[in-house]
Amino acid sequence: MATMSDIVQKLWGFCHTLRHDGIDYGDYIEQITYLLFLKMADERALTLPKGCGWQTLREKSGTELTDSYVDLLRTLGKETGLIGDIYAGAQSRFSNPVNLKRLITLIDETEWTALGVNVKAEAYEGLLEKAASEGKKGAGQYFTPRQLIRSIVRVMKPDPRGKRDFTICDPACGAVEFLVAAYEWLMKQTKDGALDRDTAKRVKKDVYFGQELVARPRRFALMNLVLHGLEPHIKLGDSIYEVPDSRRFDVVLTNPPFGTKGANQAPDRDDFTVSTSNKQLNFVQHILTILRPGGRAAVVLPDNCLFADQAGEVFKIVTEDCDLHTVLRLPRGTFTPYSQGVKANVVFFTKGTPTKTVWIYDARTNVPGITKKDRPLTEEHFNGFEQCFGVDPLGRARRRAADSPDDRWREFKIAEVRERQFKLDGFKWLKEDSLEDTDDLPDPDELASEAIGELQGAVEELNKIIALLDNRGKA
């Protein structure tokens, strides 16, 4: 049977040829998404509109093939349901019919439905990961490192078996790595899906939800979950600027997009107590809305979200409405090679009970920076954190600072958090033994991006002061 690496290498090798035809990495994987779904639909004898089947493409060549492919995508994009979702707005990127024919032949060589779910899904994810690693302009915006995602899922334990209406959501889902990891965790807990019939049906259709702003990653997300045997609910839309519907979730796992791009004004939402154009802080407020009482969340946030002035306002609300029980300070370079310069954290909270104590795990200080080749991120980077977090996904396990022999795990009472104006970045107790080697410093544009985020927060505060002065002058 074909292995993941065999399939990835075969398909990826052809990508380099297509680059000369003007098809970039993201376009290539998007076209694979279209064709792969058609191939599997043919293997499963699914009914598609006339002239839109795999056999139609396989039998054509030359300009007849490229013309037929364009018509096929247009027709499928008008369909309802999952097919229409995958092909909505789909366009062919092939100008050379020889290249399209070659890709069809490559996909046709594999019987995809005969592969194990993990093999075909991991092959697809492997292609996405390769696209991301090819450069900063690849598919990096769709990714959180799998090692980190799996660690978060292990401590959050998103188990739908004990609650009939249990749901999981990622409101900034990208290629749905969090949802995939949550499903794979469940499969491992149940020994590859040993579920009763009703639960299996519910898991397939009614547990995993997401939202994505951009059509392409949403398309990747749909295909990724389909390859895992799920019928996904992935909404296309803006989680921040659009008021959510009435659905609420038991678990939210997410890594909101970093940076300030597109954050030009504060959303006009009645459920947002703090008015800010900071995207990440708005995602935190959005999560407070979409969590059910008793629901729990794990959110990846950059450092500047923990020390900006309005961060204090937002996290004051979080500590009043939720038990913000844990913060994980991530190693430098965690997002290498996608966003090497970003310093980030994971914040864990449960809705419904005010915070009494915040535990912080420092996985950064005196930890060599992550690099792509010499010091890659591994799951061992999070072993100590998982042990300290404990077995309770709500963060209520018995905890002791002594559980971390190298003093990376500390408890801070809510009074201490209040004294620091709810700015969680201020709790640092380990001393860096030596300055980071200059070879590990991020590129200047990454440093500039981080600085812009901090400056934007400062500008917001200055504008508020100017407005206050102006109002006083008019009084």
C-alpha positions as CSV (number, residue, x, y, z in Angstrom):
1,M,0.0,0.0,0.0
2,A,1.2,3.5,-0.8
3,T,2.6,5.5,2.1
4,M,2.1,9.1,3.0
5,S,5.6,10.1,1.9
6,D,5.2,8.2,-1.4
7,I,2.1,10.1,-2.3
8,V,3.4,13.4,-1.2
9,Q,6.7,13.1,-3.0
10,K,5.0,12.0,-6.2
11,L,2.5,14.9,-6.3
12,W,4.9,17.5,-4.9
13,G,7.5,16.6,-7.5
14,F,5.2,17.7,-10.2
15,C,4.5,21.0,-8.5
16,H,8.0,22.2,-9.4
17,T,7.2,21.7,-13.1
18,L,3.9,23.7,-12.8
19,R,5.8,26.6,-11.2
20,H,7.2,27.3,-14.7
21,D,3.7,27.5,-16.0
22,G,2.8,30.2,-13.5
23,I,1.0,28.0,-11.0
24,D,2.2,28.7,-7.4
25,Y,2.1,26.3,-4.4
26,G,-1.3,27.4,-3.2
27,D,-2.8,27.3,-6.6
28,Y,-1.4,23.8,-7.2
29,I,-2.9,22.4,-4.0
30,E,-6.2,24.1,-4.8
31,Q,-6.3,22.3,-8.1
32,I,-5.4,19.1,-6.4
33,T,-8.4,19.6,-4.1
34,Y,-10.7,20.0,-7.1
35,L,-9.4,16.9,-8.9
36,L,-8.9,14.7,-5.9
37,F,-12.5,15.1,-4.9
38,L,-13.7,14.2,-8.4
39,K,-11.5,11.1,-8.3
40,M,-12.9,9.9,-4.9
41,A,-16.4,10.7,-6.0
42,D,-15.8,8.4,-9.0
43,E,-14.4,5.6,-6.8
44,R,-17.5,5.9,-4.6
45,A,-19.9,6.1,-7.6
46,L,-21.3,9.4,-6.3
47,T,-23.8,11.2,-8.6
48,L,-22.5,14.4,-10.1
49,P,-24.0,16.6,-12.8
50,K,-23.7,15.3,-16.3
51,G,-20.3,15.9,-17.8
52,C,-18.6,16.6,-14.4
53,G,-17.3,13.1,-13.6
54,W,-13.7,11.9,-13.4
55,Q,-14.1,9.8,-16.5
56,T,-15.0,12.9,-18.6
57,L,-11.7,14.5,-17.7
58,R,-9.6,11.4,-18.1
59,E,-10.9,10.8,-21.6
60,K,-10.0,14.3,-22.9
61,S,-6.8,16.0,-23.9
62,G,-5.5,19.2,-25.5
63,T,-7.6,22.3,-25.5
64,E,-10.7,20.2,-25.2
65,L,-9.5,19.1,-21.8
66,T,-8.8,22.6,-20.5
67,D,-12.1,23.9,-21.9
68,S,-14.0,21.0,-20.3
69,Y,-12.3,21.6,-17.0
70,V,-13.3,25.2,-16.9
71,D,-16.9,24.3,-17.6
72,L,-16.9,21.5,-15.0
73,L,-15.7,23.8,-12.3
74,R,-18.3,26.4,-13.1
75,T,-21.1,23.8,-13.1
76,L,-20.0,22.3,-9.8
77,G,-19.7,25.7,-8.1
78,K,-23.4,26.2,-8.7
79,E,-24.4,23.0,-6.9
80,T,-25.8,23.0,-3.4
81,G,-24.4,21.3,-0.3
82,L,-20.8,20.1,0.2
83,I,-20.0,19.9,-3.5
84,G,-21.0,23.5,-4.0
85,D,-19.0,24.6,-1.0
86,I,-15.9,23.0,-2.3
87,Y,-16.2,24.3,-5.8
88,A,-17.7,27.8,-5.0
89,G,-15.8,30.3,-7.1
90,A,-13.4,27.6,-8.4
91,Q,-11.2,28.6,-11.4
92,S,-8.8,26.7,-13.5
93,R,-5.1,27.8,-13.3
94,F,-4.0,25.6,-16.1
95,S,-3.0,27.3,-19.4
96,N,-1.1,24.3,-20.7
97,P,-3.3,21.2,-21.3
98,V,-0.3,18.9,-21.0
99,N,0.2,19.9,-17.4
100,L,-3.4,19.4,-16.5
101,K,-3.4,15.9,-18.2
102,R,-0.2,15.0,-16.3
103,L,-1.8,15.9,-12.9
104,I,-4.9,13.9,-13.8
105,T,-2.8,10.9,-14.6
106,L,-0.8,11.2,-11.4
107,I,-4.0,11.3,-9.3
108,D,-5.5,8.5,-11.3
109,E,-2.6,6.2,-10.4
110,T,-3.8,6.0,-6.7
111,E,-7.0,4.5,-5.5
112,W,-7.7,7.0,-2.9
113,T,-10.7,5.4,-1.2
114,A,-8.7,2.3,-0.7
115,L,-6.2,4.1,1.4
116,G,-6.5,4.3,5.2
117,V,-8.1,7.5,6.3
118,N,-4.9,8.6,8.1
119,V,-2.7,7.9,5.1
120,K,-4.8,9.9,2.6
121,A,-5.5,12.7,5.0
122,E,-1.9,13.0,6.1
123,A,-0.8,12.9,2.5
124,Y,-3.0,15.9,1.8
125,E,-1.8,17.7,5.0
126,G,1.8,16.9,4.0
127,L,1.2,18.8,0.7
128,L,-0.1,21.8,2.6
129,E,2.8,21.7,5.0
130,K,5.3,21.6,2.1
131,A,3.6,24.6,0.6
132,A,3.9,26.5,3.8
133,S,7.6,25.6,4.3
134,E,8.5,26.8,0.8
135,G,8.6,30.4,2.0
136,K,6.9,33.2,3.9
137,K,4.5,33.7,1.1
138,G,3.4,30.0,1.0
139,A,0.5,28.7,3.0
140,G,2.0,29.6,6.4
141,Q,-1.1,31.6,7.4
142,Y,-3.1,28.3,7.5
143,F,-0.8,26.6,10.0
144,T,-0.1,26.1,13.7
145,P,2.6,23.5,14.3
146,R,1.2,20.1,14.8
147,Q,3.3,19.4,17.8
148,L,1.7,22.4,19.6
149,I,-1.8,21.5,18.4
150,R,-1.6,18.0,19.6
151,S,-0.3,19.1,23.0
152,I,-3.2,21.5,23.4
153,V,-5.7,18.8,22.3
154,R,-4.2,16.3,24.8
155,V,-4.8,18.6,27.8
156,M,-8.2,19.9,26.5
157,K,-9.6,16.4,25.9
158,P,-12.4,17.4,23.4
159,D,-14.5,14.3,24.0
160,P,-18.0,14.3,22.6
161,R,-19.1,11.0,23.9
162,G,-20.5,12.1,27.3
163,K,-22.8,14.9,26.0
164,R,-25.3,14.5,23.2
165,D,-25.0,18.0,21.8
166,F,-21.3,18.4,22.4
167,T,-19.6,20.7,19.8
168,I,-16.1,21.9,19.0
169,C,-15.3,25.1,17.1
170,D,-12.3,26.9,15.6
171,P,-13.5,30.4,14.6
172,A,-10.3,31.1,12.6
173,C,-9.8,27.6,11.3
174,G,-7.5,27.9,8.3
175,A,-6.8,24.3,7.2
176,V,-8.7,23.0,10.3
177,E,-5.6,21.4,11.9
178,F,-7.2,21.9,15.4
179,L,-10.4,20.1,14.4
180,V,-8.5,17.3,12.7
181,A,-6.3,16.9,15.7
182,A,-9.4,16.8,18.0
183,Y,-10.9,14.1,15.8
184,E,-7.7,12.1,15.7
185,W,-7.4,12.3,19.5
186,L,-10.9,10.9,19.7
187,M,-10.1,8.0,17.3
188,K,-7.1,7.2,19.5
189,Q,-9.2,7.2,22.6
190,T,-11.7,4.9,21.0
191,K,-9.2,2.6,19.3
192,D,-9.9,3.9,15.8
193,G,-13.6,4.7,16.2
194,A,-15.2,2.1,18.4
195,L,-18.3,4.2,18.9
196,D,-22.0,3.2,19.2
197,R,-24.0,4.0,16.1
198,D,-25.7,7.1,17.3
199,T,-22.5,8.6,18.6
200,A,-20.6,7.7,15.4
201,K,-23.3,9.5,13.3
202,R,-23.2,12.5,15.6
203,V,-19.4,12.7,15.4
204,K,-19.5,12.5,11.7
205,K,-22.1,15.2,11.1
206,D,-22.7,17.4,14.2
207,V,-19.5,17.9,16.3
208,Y,-16.9,19.8,14.3
209,F,-17.5,23.5,13.3
210,G,-15.3,26.2,12.0
211,Q,-15.2,29.6,10.3
212,E,-12.7,31.0,7.8
213,L,-12.5,34.4,6.3
214,V,-10.8,33.4,3.0
215,A,-12.2,31.1,0.4
216,R,-9.1,29.1,-0.4
217,P,-8.2,27.9,3.1
218,R,-11.9,27.2,3.7
219,R,-11.8,24.9,0.6
220,F,-8.7,23.2,2.0
221,A,-10.5,22.8,5.3
222,L,-13.5,21.2,3.7
223,M,-11.4,18.7,1.8
224,N,-9.2,18.0,4.8
225,L,-12.2,17.0,6.9
226,V,-13.8,15.1,4.1
227,L,-10.7,13.0,3.8
228,H,-11.1,12.2,7.5
229,G,-14.6,10.9,6.8
230,L,-16.4,13.8,8.3
231,E,-19.2,16.1,6.9
232,P,-17.9,19.4,8.1
233,H,-19.6,22.7,9.0
234,I,-17.1,25.4,7.9
235,K,-18.7,28.8,7.4
236,L,-17.2,31.4,5.1
237,G,-17.2,34.7,6.8
238,D,-15.6,37.2,9.2
239,S,-15.7,36.0,12.8
240,I,-14.9,39.4,14.1
241,Y,-17.0,41.9,12.1
242,E,-20.1,39.7,11.6
243,V,-22.4,39.0,14.6
244,P,-22.4,35.2,15.2
245,D,-25.6,33.2,15.1
246,S,-27.1,31.6,18.2
247,R,-25.0,28.4,18.2
248,R,-22.7,28.0,21.2
249,F,-19.8,25.6,21.7
250,D,-18.4,23.4,24.4
251,V,-14.8,23.7,23.3
252,V,-13.0,26.4,21.3
253,L,-9.5,25.7,20.0
254,T,-8.0,28.4,17.8
255,N,-5.0,30.4,16.7
256,P,-6.3,33.7,15.4
257,P,-4.3,35.3,12.6
258,F,-1.4,37.4,13.9
259,G,-0.5,40.9,12.8
260,T,-2.5,44.0,12.1
261,K,-3.4,43.6,8.4
262,G,-7.1,44.4,7.9
263,A,-7.5,45.7,11.4
264,N,-8.5,49.2,10.5
265,Q,-11.4,49.8,12.8
266,A,-13.1,48.4,15.8
267,P,-16.0,46.0,15.1
268,D,-19.5,47.4,15.8
269,R,-20.7,44.6,18.1
270,D,-22.9,44.9,21.2
271,D,-21.3,41.8,22.7
272,F,-17.8,43.4,22.7
273,T,-17.3,45.3,25.9
274,V,-13.9,46.7,24.8
275,S,-13.8,48.7,21.6
276,T,-10.5,47.9,19.8
277,S,-9.1,47.3,16.3
278,N,-6.7,44.7,17.7
279,K,-7.8,41.5,15.9
280,Q,-6.5,39.0,18.5
281,L,-8.2,40.8,21.4
282,N,-11.4,40.9,19.4
283,F,-11.1,37.2,18.9
284,V,-10.9,36.7,22.6
285,Q,-14.1,38.7,23.1
286,H,-15.7,36.7,20.3
287,I,-14.8,33.5,22.0
288,L,-16.4,34.7,25.2
289,T,-19.6,35.1,23.2
290,I,-19.6,31.7,21.4
291,L,-18.6,29.6,24.4
292,R,-21.4,27.8,26.3
293,P,-21.5,28.3,30.1
294,G,-19.0,25.7,31.4
295,G,-17.3,25.6,27.9
296,R,-13.5,25.8,27.7
297,A,-11.1,27.4,25.3
298,A,-7.4,27.3,24.3
299,V,-6.3,30.3,22.3
300,V,-2.9,31.0,20.8
301,L,-2.0,34.7,21.2
302,P,1.2,36.8,20.4
303,D,3.0,38.4,23.3
304,N,1.8,41.9,22.4
305,C,-1.8,40.8,23.2
306,L,-0.8,40.2,26.8
307,F,0.9,43.5,27.4
308,A,-0.9,46.1,25.2
309,D,-3.0,48.6,27.3
310,Q,-6.3,47.3,26.0
311,A,-5.2,43.7,26.7
312,G,-5.6,44.6,30.4
313,E,-9.2,45.7,29.8
314,V,-10.0,42.5,27.8
315,F,-8.4,40.1,30.3
316,K,-10.0,41.9,33.2
317,I,-13.3,40.8,31.6
318,V,-12.0,37.3,31.0
319,T,-11.0,36.8,34.6
320,E,-14.4,38.1,35.8
321,D,-16.4,35.9,33.4
322,C,-14.1,32.9,33.2
323,D,-11.6,30.8,35.1
324,L,-8.4,31.8,33.3
325,H,-6.4,29.0,34.9
326,T,-3.4,28.5,32.6
327,V,-1.0,30.4,30.4
328,L,1.7,28.5,28.3
329,R,4.6,30.8,27.2
330,L,5.8,29.2,24.0
331,P,9.5,28.7,22.9
332,R,11.0,31.3,20.6
333,G,10.6,30.3,17.0
334,T,7.6,28.0,17.6
335,F,6.2,29.1,14.3
336,T,9.4,28.6,12.3
337,P,9.6,28.5,9.3
338,Y,6.2,30.3,8.8
339,S,6.6,33.3,11.2
340,Q,10.0,32.9,12.9
341,G,10.0,36.2,14.8
342,V,6.6,35.8,16.6
343,K,6.7,35.2,20.3
344,A,3.4,33.7,21.5
345,N,1.4,32.0,24.3
346,V,-1.5,29.8,24.7
347,V,-4.2,31.0,27.1
348,F,-6.6,28.5,28.6
349,F,-9.9,29.4,30.3
350,T,-13.3,28.0,31.3
351,K,-16.5,30.1,31.0
352,G,-18.8,30.7,34.0
353,T,-16.5,30.9,37.1
354,P,-14.3,33.9,38.0
355,T,-10.6,33.4,38.1
356,K,-8.9,32.9,41.5
357,T,-5.5,31.7,40.4
358,V,-3.5,31.8,37.2
359,W,-0.8,29.2,36.6
360,I,1.9,30.1,34.1
361,Y,4.3,27.6,32.4
362,D,7.5,29.2,31.0
363,A,8.6,27.0,28.1
364,R,10.7,29.9,26.6
365,T,13.4,31.2,29.0
366,N,16.7,29.4,28.6
367,V,15.2,27.2,25.9
368,P,17.2,27.4,22.6
369,G,15.2,29.0,19.8
370,I,13.5,26.7,17.4
371,T,15.0,26.4,13.9
372,K,13.8,24.5,10.9
373,K,16.8,22.1,10.6
374,D,19.1,22.2,13.7
375,R,16.5,22.6,16.5
376,P,13.1,21.7,15.2
377,L,10.0,21.9,17.4
378,T,9.1,18.5,18.9
379,E,6.4,17.2,21.2
380,E,9.1,16.9,23.9
381,H,9.0,20.7,24.2
382,F,5.6,20.4,25.8
383,N,6.0,17.2,27.9
384,G,6.7,19.2,31.1
385,F,3.8,21.5,30.5
386,E,1.3,18.7,30.0
387,Q,2.5,17.0,33.2
388,C,2.0,20.3,35.1
389,F,-1.4,21.0,33.5
390,G,-2.8,17.8,34.9
391,V,-5.5,15.5,33.8
392,D,-8.5,17.8,34.2
393,P,-9.3,19.7,30.9
394,L,-10.9,22.4,33.0
395,G,-7.6,23.1,34.8
396,R,-8.8,22.0,38.2
397,A,-6.4,19.2,38.8
398,R,-4.2,19.5,41.9
399,R,-1.2,21.6,40.9
400,R,2.1,22.2,42.6
401,A,5.1,24.4,41.6
402,A,7.3,21.5,42.5
403,D,5.8,19.5,39.5
404,S,8.4,21.4,37.4
405,P,11.9,20.6,38.7
406,D,13.4,23.5,36.7
407,D,11.0,26.1,38.2
408,R,9.0,26.7,35.0
409,W,5.6,26.4,36.7
410,R,4.3,29.1,39.0
411,E,1.0,30.2,40.6
412,F,-0.3,33.8,40.7
413,K,-3.3,34.8,42.7
414,I,-5.9,37.0,41.1
415,A,-4.9,39.9,43.4
416,E,-1.4,39.8,41.8
417,V,-2.9,39.8,38.3
418,R,-5.0,42.8,39.3
419,E,-2.0,44.6,40.6
420,R,-0.4,44.3,37.2
421,Q,-3.5,45.6,35.5
422,F,-4.3,42.1,34.1
423,K,-1.3,42.3,31.8
424,L,-0.2,38.6,31.9
425,D,3.1,39.2,30.1
426,G,4.5,40.8,33.2
427,F,4.9,37.6,35.2
428,K,8.5,36.5,34.5
429,W,10.6,34.9,37.2
430,L,13.3,32.9,35.3
431,K,16.5,34.8,34.4
432,E,17.8,34.3,30.9
433,D,21.3,32.8,31.3
434,S,22.7,34.2,28.1
435,L,21.6,36.5,25.2
436,E,20.2,34.6,22.3
437,D,22.7,33.8,19.6
438,T,22.5,36.4,16.8
439,D,22.2,33.6,14.2
440,D,18.7,32.8,15.7
441,L,17.4,36.4,15.4
442,P,14.3,36.8,13.2
443,D,14.5,38.5,9.9
444,P,14.1,42.3,9.9
445,D,10.6,42.2,8.4
446,E,9.4,39.8,11.2
447,L,10.8,42.2,13.8
448,A,9.1,45.1,12.0
449,S,5.8,43.3,12.0
450,E,6.0,42.7,15.7
451,A,6.9,46.3,16.3
452,I,4.0,47.6,14.2
453,G,1.6,45.6,16.4
454,E,3.0,47.2,19.5
455,L,3.0,50.7,18.0
456,Q,-0.6,50.3,16.9
457,G,-1.6,49.7,20.5
458,A,0.2,52.8,21.6
459,V,-1.4,54.8,18.9
460,E,-4.9,53.6,20.0
461,E,-4.1,54.8,23.5
462,L,-2.8,58.2,22.3
463,N,-6.0,58.7,20.3
464,K,-8.1,58.0,23.4
465,I,-6.1,60.6,25.4
466,I,-6.5,63.1,22.6
467,A,-10.2,62.5,22.5
468,L,-10.5,63.0,26.2
469,L,-8.5,66.3,26.0
470,D,-10.7,67.4,23.2
471,N,-13.9,66.7,25.1
472,R,-12.5,68.6,28.1
473,G,-11.7,71.6,25.9
474,K,-15.3,71.6,24.7
475,A,-16.8,71.3,28.2
